[in-house]
Amino acid sequence: MRRAAIVLGLVGAVGLGVVGLGAQPVPDKRLETLLKDTRIWGKHFAEVLAAMPAWTEAGERQIVVYRARVEGAREFTSSAEARKAATETRAAIKLKRWVPAAAFADLLRPVIGRPLVQGKAAAVSAPDGESVRLAWTNQRELLAANLTRATLTEALGKPERVTRRLEQTDDERRAVVLTEWHYANGTAVFAQPDYAPRPGFIDRAALKVAPVLETVFRR
């Protein structure tokens, strides 16, 4: 049985984590604070942020961060097509169209030359079983290991909204029910599955690439 890539989707309309001031985007300070909070993210999360320009160039609009892997939301019709996109994503690292914003310069300086997408990506089945997505897997800690709802609330306060969503997997007998907490105008959505090896822990966070990129980088 093929393993399904469980990808977190956003429910309803959401805004961006960047507000406009004329033609110049102004980063959302809430999103900046969220992305730098070590109570939420693992010690290697900076490698995820460093990959945002590459994901943008490769057409990824959303990523899902798990403790030791990141999955994209872009769908491909075959593993070969996905592998080609992975190669293009690695190549996009060299374009250097973006530089870290001042608020993230110190955080990204040690990892800017080795973003997460530099590693090999795997093509994994989407939940519908009809398409594939890319996943970057390593042994690093990307999401805090013991992240709970209480820790999330302590770090970020009350969520803007809470949703529950049923997500089908390739096992028709066992769907996944996710409780989702939305922050920064829906740019970041943290989720806890009702059925999991570690009950009560948040095991994933969906990030919209565009607003995160505009907060963390400058052209």
Secondary structure as UniProt FT lines:
FT   STRAND          18..21
FT   TURN            22..23
FT   STRAND          24..27
FT   HELIX           29..35
FT   TURN            38..40
FT   TURN            43..45
FT   HELIX           46..50
FT   HELIX           52..57
FT   TURN            58..59
FT   STRAND          62..65
FT   STRAND          69..72
FT   HELIX           79..92
FT   HELIX           93..95
FT   STRAND          99..100
FT   HELIX           102..104
FT   HELIX           105..108
FT   TURN            109..113
FT   HELIX           116..118
FT   STRAND          121..125
FT   TURN            127..128
FT   STRAND          132..137
FT   TURN            145..146
FT   HELIX           149..156
FT   STRAND          161..167
FT   TURN            172..173
FT   STRAND          176..183
FT   TURN            184..187
FT   STRAND          188..193
FT   TURN            199..200
FT   STRAND          204..208
FT   HELIX           209..216
FT   STRAND          217..218
//
